[in-house]
Every structure is written in C-alpha cells, then in structure tokens.
Amino acid sequence: MVIYLVNSEGGVTGPIKVGTIIANFEEPEPEPEPNPEPEPEPNPVTPVVLLDGSGSISVSHCYFGGKYDVKVSSNTNDASKASVRFKQSSTGTYLNSAPTEIGSYIAEATFPANDKYKAYTATTSFTIDYLPAPAKAYTLDGTKGENGFYVSDVKVTAPEGYLISTALLGEYTDSITVSASSVSVRIYLKKVDTGEMTDAVAVQTIKLDKINPEVTGVESGKEYYSDDHTITVEDENLTKVTLNGEEMELVGGKCTINLNPDGDAVEYTLITVDMAGNTTTTVFTIASEWLKNKVIISGKFIVLKAGSEYELPEGDWKLVLDDGSVDPTVYKGGCKIKVNSDTKLKFSN
C-alpha cells in the first residue's frame, strides 16, 4: 500500500513507509500534443474571358407631330435590359427625353454585360422631318366674280384625311375662311390618323372684293333740291362709272361728279362697276332749288312742266324764250301760272 501526501500547493511528498512496501512517486511527464493536420491547398481559379457583345438599334422614319418606333435587338446580350437615350447630331448633347422637334438626332442603346459577353453600345442616326404635303393640298370655294376675283368669303378646305390650320401648332379644322384679299395665306396640314404635320403651304393669291363701289351724296329713290350737287364714287377696284349712259372720268379709284339741273328737275341713273363685277345702280332726282317752293326766280332760265302750278311773285315780268327772243308782253305778278307744255323760260323784272 502506498500513501501519497498532497500538500496544499498540490505537490506530492513521499515515499511513506507503510508496512514493508516502499514506493517513490514521480510526477508523470505530459504527453506531447499530436501535430495538426495540414489544411488542404485551394484549387487554382481559372480566369473568365468575356467575349465581345453585339446589338443593334433602329428608329422608324418620323414626321413632325407623329410617333416613331425604337427597336433594339441582340444575339449576345439581353435586349430587354438595354437602356436607350438620344442626343443631337450637331452638338452631341444628350436629351432628357425622346426628341419631338424637327432636326437630326442619334439614338444610342447600351446592352449590359452578362456572364459570357461584354457590354455593348449601338447607335443609329435619324431625322424628324415635316410631312410632305399632298399634291392637291387644298381647295377654294366661294362665289366667283370677274377678272379672277371672288365676291364672297373664300373657304380653304383640307383634302380628305387631313385637317387645316393657319399656324403649325394652332387649332386644326376641316377648313378655314378667308374674308379679305390676300397674297400671303399660308396653311398647315395635319394627317388625321397619325397627327403628322406639314410645313407651311402657300395658298395661291386670293383676290376678294365683296363690297359694291361706295356712292356718297345721293341715295336711290330720293330727290334733292340743289343747283350744285356733288356726288363721289370710291372703290379700290373701281373700273367704270356711268351717269345716264355717259361714262365718267376716274382718278385713282375715285369719281367726282358735280350736277347742276339747270333750272329743271332731272332724273339720273348712276351705275358703278368694280373689277370684281360688283355693280351699284342708283336712281335719283336733282331739282333746281327754286322748285322746292315753285316760286319763279328772276334772271335764270328755268323749266316749267305742263300741269304743274307755279307762283309768280309781285311785280312786272317779262319773258325771254329758250331761243333768246324776248316776249314784249308784260306779265303782272302776284298770281299762279301754268303752262300747256314743258317750257324753258327766263323771267326778268
């Protein structure tokens, strides 16, 4: 039997003799730790070599105001992930959105890389142009006068399938109305089914005159008492004026007529014509002022009408006949007189 004493520090003392057995104790040597297993070396990485990508972008022909298609395709990269942007051809400046104005542009599509192919960028050039106008771009409808004039408003109508406007971005309708002569009417056409628009189309010169020549000084159906009556006729296209069949002189689109009924009452027919064929006929009477009250005046030839009654003022009167001869008879005034037939006389007192 062996007894080992362990001290307070964990040490062992001995040997201790118990009976006939004596043992020496020695602290055992620690066993060495086993060597760790070596870590396996990683497998070598083979570098991936990407192939060149490919792709294309196309833009359908575009006219101003219409729509256009942008198509991208690729046999190597995912076309659905391609990003598209636009820039101006002249400056290379990128735009914030797809262009809509007239001009030349470049469309650019970038196809992202994948596990086999590199990213690729494709470009194409395109333009936005005005829609060509149809061969017969409009029709004119109005009442035609003479010498190529219209004597009514003229309607300018777009051809079938188009609308018409006087401004590129203005209101488009089936037709527009021209109400005055013009050498510079310009129209724009828009295709109904696509919204595409043309550039300005010049309309032929429209000569329009809806107004009859203006006559001042007389009105049809009226009688005027005057020994010096002035009539004027004006029209920028005035071509002819006749008075009782006699053609009057025109000066710069104007005609001035001075009328003296020469002691009588004269009915006149005034006819005015302009280049468009607008005609005014005015029938009126100019009567000598003395006829207003039918009181005989002295020293002037006057015309007395058969059946009419006239007043001869107080005094002694002599008559001068139309042929210049003098009637020696002295007539007493202060009475009414009549004649049997129309007579031109001059009374003097």
Sine and cosine of phi, psi and omega as CSV:
sin_phi,cos_phi,sin_psi,cos_psi,sin_omega,cos_omega
0.00,0.00,0.73,-0.69,-0.03,-1.00
-0.86,-0.50,0.75,-0.66,0.03,-1.00
-0.92,-0.39,0.76,-0.65,0.03,-1.00
-0.91,-0.41,0.70,-0.71,0.06,-1.00
-0.97,-0.24,0.73,-0.68,0.02,-1.00
-0.95,-0.32,0.86,-0.50,-0.03,-1.00
-0.97,0.23,0.03,-1.00,-0.08,-1.00
-0.93,0.37,-0.28,0.96,0.01,-1.00
-0.99,-0.13,0.12,0.99,0.02,-1.00
1.00,0.01,0.10,0.99,0.01,-1.00
-0.99,0.13,0.32,-0.95,-0.04,-1.00
-0.91,-0.41,0.74,-0.67,0.06,-1.00
-0.90,-0.44,0.48,-0.88,0.01,-1.00
0.29,-0.96,-0.09,-1.00,0.03,1.00
-0.98,0.18,0.32,-0.95,0.08,-1.00
-0.88,-0.47,0.77,-0.64,-0.04,-1.00
-0.99,0.15,0.83,-0.56,0.07,-1.00
-0.73,-0.68,0.92,-0.40,-0.07,-1.00
0.92,0.39,-0.74,-0.67,-0.05,-1.00
-0.96,-0.27,0.08,1.00,-0.08,-1.00
-0.96,-0.27,0.83,-0.55,0.05,-1.00
-0.87,-0.49,0.74,-0.67,0.01,-1.00
-0.73,-0.68,0.64,-0.77,0.15,-0.99
-0.99,-0.11,0.72,-0.70,-0.01,-1.00
-0.93,-0.36,0.76,-0.65,0.10,-0.99
-0.82,-0.57,0.67,-0.74,-0.01,-1.00
-0.90,0.43,0.79,-0.61,-0.10,-1.00
-0.92,0.39,0.53,-0.85,0.06,-1.00
-0.95,0.33,0.69,-0.72,0.07,-1.00
-0.92,0.38,0.60,-0.80,0.02,-1.00
-0.97,0.25,0.65,-0.76,0.00,-1.00
-0.92,0.38,0.61,-0.79,0.04,-1.00
-0.95,0.32,0.56,-0.83,0.00,-1.00
-0.95,0.33,0.53,-0.85,0.05,-1.00
-0.91,0.42,0.71,-0.71,0.00,-1.00
-0.93,0.38,0.47,-0.88,0.04,-1.00
-0.93,0.36,0.73,-0.69,0.04,-1.00
-0.92,0.39,0.66,-0.76,0.02,-1.00
-0.94,0.34,0.57,-0.82,-0.01,-1.00
-0.95,0.32,0.60,-0.80,0.03,-1.00
-0.96,0.27,0.66,-0.75,0.00,-1.00
-0.92,0.39,0.45,-0.89,0.03,-1.00
-0.94,0.34,0.60,-0.80,0.01,-1.00
-0.91,0.42,0.66,-0.75,-0.01,-1.00
-1.00,0.02,0.78,-0.63,0.04,-1.00
-1.00,0.00,0.87,-0.49,-0.02,-1.00
-0.89,0.45,0.62,-0.78,0.01,-1.00
-1.00,-0.02,0.79,-0.61,0.03,-1.00
-0.96,-0.27,0.92,-0.39,-0.01,-1.00
-0.99,0.16,0.63,-0.77,0.04,-1.00
-1.00,0.09,0.33,-0.94,0.04,-1.00
-0.92,0.40,0.73,-0.68,0.06,-1.00
-0.99,0.16,0.10,-0.99,0.04,-1.00
-0.47,-0.88,0.28,-0.96,0.02,-1.00
0.11,-0.99,0.13,-0.99,0.01,-1.00
-0.54,-0.84,0.37,-0.93,0.08,-1.00
-0.69,-0.73,0.64,-0.77,0.02,-1.00
-0.68,-0.73,0.54,-0.84,0.02,-1.00
-0.81,-0.58,0.80,-0.60,0.01,-1.00
-0.92,0.38,0.40,-0.92,-0.02,-1.00
-0.88,0.48,0.65,-0.76,-0.09,-1.00
-0.79,-0.61,0.72,-0.69,0.15,-0.99
-0.95,-0.33,0.50,-0.86,-0.07,-1.00
-0.81,0.58,0.75,-0.66,0.02,-1.00
1.00,-0.01,-0.23,0.97,-0.02,-1.00
-0.99,-0.14,-0.13,-0.99,0.01,-1.00
-0.95,-0.31,0.38,-0.93,0.09,-1.00
-0.64,-0.77,0.45,-0.89,-0.04,-1.00
-0.99,-0.17,0.66,-0.75,0.11,-0.99
-0.91,-0.42,0.85,-0.53,-0.03,-1.00
-0.86,-0.50,0.72,-0.70,0.08,-1.00
-0.85,-0.53,0.56,-0.83,0.02,-1.00
-0.49,-0.87,0.44,-0.90,0.02,-1.00
-0.37,-0.93,0.63,-0.78,0.09,-1.00
-1.00,-0.07,-0.08,1.00,-0.09,-1.00
-0.85,-0.53,-0.59,0.81,-0.07,-1.00
-0.93,-0.38,0.25,-0.97,-0.03,-1.00
-0.98,0.18,0.96,-0.27,-0.05,-1.00
-0.92,0.40,-0.45,0.89,-0.03,-1.00
-0.93,0.37,-0.30,0.95,0.00,-1.00
-0.98,-0.20,0.08,1.00,-0.02,-1.00
-0.94,0.35,0.62,-0.79,0.09,-1.00
-0.97,-0.24,0.67,-0.74,-0.06,-1.00
-0.88,-0.48,0.69,-0.73,0.12,-0.99
-0.57,-0.82,0.24,-0.97,-0.14,-0.99
-0.80,-0.60,0.47,-0.88,0.09,-1.00
-0.57,-0.82,0.36,-0.93,0.04,-1.00
-0.96,0.27,0.67,-0.74,-0.01,-1.00
-0.92,0.40,-0.63,0.78,-0.13,-0.99
-0.96,0.29,-0.57,0.82,-0.09,-1.00
-0.92,-0.40,-0.32,0.95,-0.07,-1.00
0.97,0.25,0.15,0.99,-0.01,-1.00
-0.97,0.24,0.79,-0.61,0.02,-1.00
-0.96,0.28,0.56,-0.83,-0.03,-1.00
-0.98,-0.22,0.38,-0.92,0.00,-1.00
-0.99,0.14,-0.26,0.97,-0.02,-1.00
-0.44,-0.90,0.11,-0.99,0.01,-1.00
-0.89,0.45,0.70,-0.72,-0.07,-1.00
-0.94,0.34,0.50,-0.87,0.05,-1.00
-0.76,-0.65,-0.19,0.98,-0.05,-1.00
-1.00,0.01,0.33,-0.94,0.06,-1.00
-0.86,0.51,0.73,-0.68,0.03,-1.00
0.35,-0.94,-0.02,-1.00,0.02,-1.00
-0.94,-0.34,0.67,-0.74,-0.12,-0.99
-0.65,-0.76,0.24,-0.97,0.11,-0.99
-0.83,-0.56,0.79,-0.62,0.10,-1.00
-0.99,-0.16,0.71,-0.71,-0.09,-1.00
-0.79,-0.61,0.79,-0.61,0.04,-1.00
-0.88,-0.47,0.79,-0.61,0.03,-1.00
-0.93,-0.36,0.87,-0.50,0.00,-1.00
-0.99,-0.12,0.83,-0.55,-0.03,-1.00
-0.94,0.35,0.41,-0.91,0.03,-1.00
-0.94,0.35,0.37,-0.93,0.14,-0.99
-0.75,-0.66,-0.25,-0.97,-0.10,-1.00
-0.96,0.28,-0.08,1.00,0.00,-1.00
-0.85,-0.53,-0.49,0.87,-0.16,-0.99
-0.79,-0.61,0.54,-0.84,0.03,-1.00
-0.95,0.31,0.31,-0.95,0.13,-0.99
-0.90,0.44,0.48,-0.88,-0.05,-1.00
-0.61,-0.79,0.62,-0.78,0.03,-1.00
-0.88,-0.48,0.79,-0.61,0.02,-1.00
-0.89,-0.46,0.55,-0.84,0.01,-1.00
-0.73,-0.69,0.36,-0.93,0.13,-0.99
-0.47,-0.88,0.52,-0.85,0.03,-1.00
-0.99,-0.14,0.54,-0.84,0.06,-1.00
-0.43,-0.90,0.26,-0.97,0.00,-1.00
-0.77,-0.64,0.43,-0.90,0.18,-0.98
-0.93,-0.37,0.88,-0.48,-0.08,-1.00
-0.88,-0.47,0.23,-0.97,0.15,-0.99
-0.96,0.27,0.56,-0.83,0.08,-1.00
-0.91,0.41,0.78,-0.63,0.06,-1.00
-0.88,0.48,0.69,-0.73,0.01,-1.00
-0.96,0.29,0.55,-0.84,0.06,-1.00
-0.91,0.42,0.34,-0.94,-0.05,-1.00
-0.85,0.53,-0.66,0.75,0.08,-1.00
-0.95,-0.31,1.00,-0.07,-0.18,-0.98
-0.99,0.13,-0.23,0.97,-0.03,-1.00
-0.23,-0.97,0.25,-0.97,0.17,-0.99
-0.77,-0.63,0.51,-0.86,0.02,-1.00
-0.95,-0.31,0.69,-0.72,-0.02,-1.00
-0.69,-0.72,0.86,-0.52,0.02,-1.00
-0.10,-1.00,0.09,-1.00,0.02,-1.00
-0.99,0.11,0.87,-0.50,-0.06,-1.00
-1.00,0.08,0.67,-0.74,0.10,-0.99
-0.97,-0.24,-0.61,-0.79,0.00,-1.00
-0.98,-0.22,0.34,-0.94,0.09,-1.00
0.84,0.54,0.59,0.81,0.07,-1.00
0.98,0.20,0.14,0.99,0.02,-1.00
-1.00,0.04,0.46,-0.89,0.25,-0.97
-0.97,-0.23,0.61,-0.80,0.01,-1.00
-0.93,-0.36,0.36,0.93,0.08,-1.00
-0.56,-0.83,0.14,-0.99,0.15,-0.99
-0.84,0.54,0.49,-0.87,-0.01,-1.00
-0.92,-0.40,0.78,-0.62,0.03,-1.00
-0.99,-0.11,0.82,-0.57,0.06,-1.00
-0.98,-0.21,0.91,-0.41,-0.14,-0.99
-0.93,-0.36,0.68,-0.73,0.04,-1.00
-0.96,0.29,0.47,-0.88,0.06,-1.00
-0.93,0.37,0.23,-0.97,-0.02,-1.00
-0.86,0.52,0.71,-0.70,0.01,-1.00
1.00,-0.03,0.01,1.00,-0.03,-1.00
-0.77,-0.64,0.36,-0.93,0.20,-0.98
-0.90,-0.45,0.28,-0.96,-0.13,-0.99
-0.77,-0.64,0.53,-0.85,0.04,-1.00
-0.49,-0.87,0.31,-0.95,0.09,-1.00
-0.99,-0.12,0.04,1.00,0.04,-1.00
-0.65,-0.76,0.61,-0.79,-0.07,-1.00
-0.81,0.58,-0.73,0.68,-0.02,-1.00
-0.95,-0.31,0.45,0.89,0.00,-1.00
-1.00,0.06,-0.27,-0.96,0.01,-1.00
-0.99,0.14,0.76,-0.65,-0.01,-1.00
-0.97,-0.25,0.75,-0.66,-0.01,-1.00
-0.69,-0.72,-0.01,-1.00,0.01,-1.00
-0.93,0.36,-0.53,0.85,-0.06,-1.00
-0.41,-0.91,0.29,-0.96,0.12,-0.99
-0.81,-0.58,0.35,-0.94,-0.04,-1.00
-0.90,-0.44,0.76,-0.65,0.07,-1.00
-0.97,-0.25,0.83,-0.56,-0.11,-0.99
-0.94,-0.35,0.00,1.00,0.01,-1.00
-0.53,-0.85,0.38,-0.92,0.02,-1.00
-0.84,0.55,0.62,-0.78,-0.02,-1.00
-0.44,-0.90,0.64,-0.77,0.09,-1.00
-0.95,-0.31,0.05,1.00,-0.14,-0.99
-0.69,-0.72,0.56,0.83,0.09,-1.00
-0.95,0.31,0.81,-0.59,0.03,-1.00
-0.83,-0.55,0.71,-0.70,-0.04,-1.00
-0.85,-0.53,0.32,-0.95,0.10,-1.00
-0.79,-0.61,0.59,-0.80,-0.01,-1.00
-0.90,-0.43,0.59,-0.81,0.06,-1.00
-0.81,-0.59,0.76,-0.65,0.02,-1.00
-0.97,0.26,0.79,-0.61,-0.13,-0.99
-0.89,0.46,-0.70,0.71,-0.15,-0.99
-0.99,0.16,-0.30,0.95,-0.04,-1.00
-0.86,-0.51,-0.31,0.95,-0.07,-1.00
0.98,0.19,0.05,1.00,-0.01,-1.00
-0.94,0.33,0.55,-0.83,-0.11,-0.99
-0.82,-0.58,0.50,-0.86,0.06,-1.00
-1.00,-0.02,0.25,-0.97,0.21,-0.98
-0.96,0.27,0.04,-1.00,-0.02,-1.00
-0.88,0.48,0.67,-0.75,0.06,-1.00
-0.90,-0.44,0.83,-0.55,0.00,-1.00
-0.98,0.21,0.78,-0.62,0.06,-1.00
-1.00,0.01,0.60,-0.80,0.02,-1.00
-0.82,0.58,0.43,-0.90,0.01,-1.00
-0.83,0.55,0.79,-0.62,0.03,-1.00
-0.96,-0.28,0.92,-0.40,0.06,-1.00
-0.99,-0.11,0.88,-0.47,-0.13,-0.99
-0.75,-0.66,0.80,-0.60,0.06,-1.00
-0.61,-0.79,0.97,-0.22,-0.05,-1.00
-0.99,-0.15,-0.08,1.00,-0.19,-0.98
-0.94,-0.33,0.75,-0.67,0.09,-1.00
-0.93,0.37,0.43,-0.90,0.07,-1.00
-0.81,0.59,0.63,-0.78,-0.05,-1.00
-1.00,0.04,0.82,-0.57,0.02,-1.00
-0.93,-0.36,0.81,-0.59,0.06,-1.00
-0.84,-0.54,0.54,-0.84,0.01,-1.00
0.95,-0.32,-0.43,0.90,0.03,-1.00
-0.57,-0.82,0.40,-0.92,0.13,-0.99
-0.75,-0.66,0.52,-0.85,-0.05,-1.00
-0.89,0.45,0.69,-0.72,0.05,-1.00
1.00,0.05,0.01,1.00,-0.04,-1.00
-0.96,-0.29,0.39,-0.92,0.05,-1.00
-0.89,-0.45,0.68,-0.73,-0.05,-1.00
-0.83,-0.56,0.71,-0.71,0.06,-1.00
-0.99,-0.15,0.94,-0.34,-0.06,-1.00
-0.24,-0.97,0.60,-0.80,0.10,-1.00
-0.98,-0.21,0.04,1.00,0.05,-1.00
-0.41,-0.91,1.00,0.07,-0.12,-0.99
-0.95,-0.33,0.76,-0.65,-0.06,-1.00
-0.95,-0.32,0.73,-0.69,0.06,-1.00
-0.84,-0.54,0.65,-0.76,0.09,-1.00
-0.82,-0.57,0.59,-0.81,0.07,-1.00
-0.80,-0.59,0.78,-0.62,-0.02,-1.00
-0.71,-0.70,0.62,-0.79,0.10,-1.00
-0.14,-0.99,0.73,-0.68,-0.04,-1.00
-0.90,0.44,-0.34,0.94,0.02,-1.00
-0.90,-0.43,0.41,0.91,-0.06,-1.00
-0.88,0.48,0.74,-0.67,-0.02,-1.00
-0.84,-0.54,-0.44,0.90,-0.09,-1.00
-0.40,-0.92,0.68,-0.74,0.10,-0.99
-0.70,-0.72,0.79,-0.61,0.07,-1.00
-0.82,-0.57,0.58,-0.82,0.05,-1.00
-0.81,-0.59,0.91,-0.41,-0.09,-1.00
0.76,0.65,0.67,0.74,0.09,-1.00
1.00,0.04,-0.18,0.98,-0.02,-1.00
-0.99,-0.10,0.77,-0.64,-0.04,-1.00
-0.97,0.22,0.73,-0.68,-0.05,-1.00
-1.00,-0.09,0.35,-0.94,0.00,-1.00
-0.98,0.17,0.66,-0.75,0.04,-1.00
-0.94,-0.35,0.65,-0.76,0.06,-1.00
-0.73,-0.68,0.94,-0.34,0.06,-1.00
0.83,0.55,0.72,0.69,0.03,-1.00
0.96,0.28,0.33,0.94,-0.03,-1.00
-0.65,-0.76,0.56,-0.83,0.05,-1.00
-0.74,-0.67,0.78,-0.63,0.03,-1.00
-0.89,-0.46,0.78,-0.63,-0.05,-1.00
-0.81,-0.59,0.78,-0.62,0.09,-1.00
-0.95,-0.31,0.81,-0.59,-0.09,-1.00
-0.90,-0.44,0.72,-0.69,0.13,-0.99
-0.78,-0.63,0.92,-0.39,-0.06,-1.00
-0.95,0.31,-0.05,1.00,0.09,-1.00
0.83,0.56,0.78,0.62,0.07,-1.00
0.97,0.23,0.08,1.00,-0.08,-1.00
-0.87,-0.49,-0.03,-1.00,0.18,-0.98
-0.91,-0.42,0.89,-0.45,-0.12,-0.99
-0.88,-0.47,0.76,-0.65,0.10,-0.99
-1.00,-0.01,0.73,-0.69,-0.04,-1.00
-0.86,-0.52,0.52,-0.85,0.16,-0.99
-0.86,-0.51,0.91,-0.41,-0.02,-1.00
-0.96,-0.27,0.84,-0.54,0.02,-1.00
-0.87,-0.49,0.80,-0.59,0.00,-1.00
-0.86,-0.52,0.63,-0.78,-0.04,-1.00
-0.69,-0.72,0.66,-0.75,0.11,-0.99
-0.93,-0.36,0.04,-1.00,-0.10,-0.99
-0.89,0.46,-0.48,0.87,-0.02,-1.00
-0.98,0.19,-0.14,0.99,-0.03,-1.00
1.00,-0.09,0.02,1.00,0.08,-1.00
-0.90,0.43,0.76,-0.65,-0.10,-1.00
-0.79,-0.62,0.68,-0.73,0.10,-0.99
-0.85,-0.52,0.78,-0.62,0.07,-1.00
-0.89,-0.45,0.84,-0.54,-0.03,-1.00
-0.83,-0.56,0.85,-0.52,0.02,-1.00
-0.93,-0.36,0.82,-0.57,-0.08,-1.00
-0.48,-0.88,0.15,-0.99,0.01,-1.00
-0.80,-0.61,0.72,-0.70,0.15,-0.99
-0.93,-0.37,0.86,-0.51,-0.01,-1.00
-0.90,-0.43,0.61,-0.79,0.05,-1.00
-0.85,0.52,0.56,-0.83,-0.11,-0.99
-0.84,0.54,-0.53,0.85,-0.06,-1.00
-0.90,0.43,-0.38,0.93,-0.03,-1.00
-0.97,0.25,-0.20,0.98,0.01,-1.00
-0.87,0.50,-0.65,0.76,0.03,-1.00
-0.92,-0.40,-0.07,1.00,-0.01,-1.00
0.83,0.56,0.68,0.74,0.07,-1.00
-0.97,-0.24,0.84,-0.54,-0.05,-1.00
-0.86,0.51,0.69,-0.73,0.05,-1.00
-0.93,-0.36,0.34,-0.94,-0.08,-1.00
-0.98,-0.20,0.57,-0.82,0.17,-0.98
0.99,0.16,0.25,0.97,-0.02,-1.00
-0.59,-0.81,0.69,-0.72,0.06,-1.00
-0.91,0.41,0.73,-0.68,0.05,-1.00
-0.72,-0.69,0.32,-0.95,-0.03,-1.00
-0.93,-0.38,0.83,-0.55,0.07,-1.00
-0.98,-0.22,0.72,-0.69,-0.05,-1.00
-0.99,-0.13,0.65,-0.76,0.05,-1.00
-0.86,0.51,0.71,-0.71,0.04,-1.00
1.00,-0.03,-0.25,0.97,0.02,-1.00
-1.00,-0.04,0.46,-0.89,0.00,-1.00
-0.94,-0.34,0.68,-0.73,-0.05,-1.00
-0.79,-0.62,0.37,-0.93,0.01,-1.00
-0.97,-0.26,0.80,-0.60,0.07,-1.00
-0.98,-0.20,0.92,-0.39,-0.06,-1.00
-0.88,0.48,0.22,-0.98,0.02,-1.00
-0.84,0.55,0.54,-0.84,0.06,-1.00
0.82,-0.57,0.03,-1.00,0.06,-1.00
-0.99,-0.11,0.76,-0.64,-0.10,-1.00
-0.82,-0.57,0.62,-0.78,0.15,-0.99
-0.89,-0.46,0.37,-0.93,-0.05,-1.00
-0.91,-0.42,0.66,-0.75,0.18,-0.98
-0.93,-0.36,0.83,-0.55,-0.05,-1.00
-0.98,0.19,0.19,-0.98,-0.07,-1.00
-0.87,0.49,-0.49,0.87,-0.01,-1.00
-1.00,0.09,0.04,1.00,0.04,-1.00
1.00,-0.09,-0.19,0.98,0.02,-1.00
-0.96,0.28,0.46,-0.89,-0.06,-1.00
-0.96,-0.28,0.76,-0.65,0.08,-1.00
-0.99,0.14,0.87,-0.49,-0.06,-1.00
-0.94,0.35,-0.20,0.98,-0.04,-1.00
-0.93,0.38,0.66,-0.75,0.10,-1.00
-0.98,-0.19,0.81,-0.59,-0.03,-1.00
-0.96,-0.27,0.71,-0.70,0.04,-1.00
-1.00,0.08,0.73,-0.69,0.00,-1.00
-1.00,0.09,-0.20,-0.98,-0.03,-1.00
0.98,0.22,0.55,0.84,-0.03,-1.00
-0.52,-0.86,0.14,-0.99,0.09,-1.00
-1.00,-0.10,0.61,-0.79,0.01,-1.00
-0.75,-0.66,0.42,-0.91,0.09,-1.00
-0.69,-0.73,0.32,-0.95,0.08,-1.00
-0.82,-0.57,0.44,-0.90,-0.02,-1.00
-0.99,0.15,-0.41,0.91,0.01,-1.00
-0.58,-0.82,0.32,-0.95,0.01,-1.00
-0.85,0.53,0.82,-0.58,-0.11,-0.99
-0.69,-0.72,0.69,-0.73,0.06,-1.00
-0.98,-0.21,0.86,-0.51,-0.09,-1.00
-0.68,-0.73,0.35,-0.94,0.17,-0.99
-0.83,-0.56,0.85,-0.52,0.04,-1.00
-1.00,-0.08,0.62,-0.79,0.09,-1.00
-0.66,-0.75,0.53,-0.85,0.02,-1.00
-0.66,-0.75,0.00,0.00,0.00,0.00
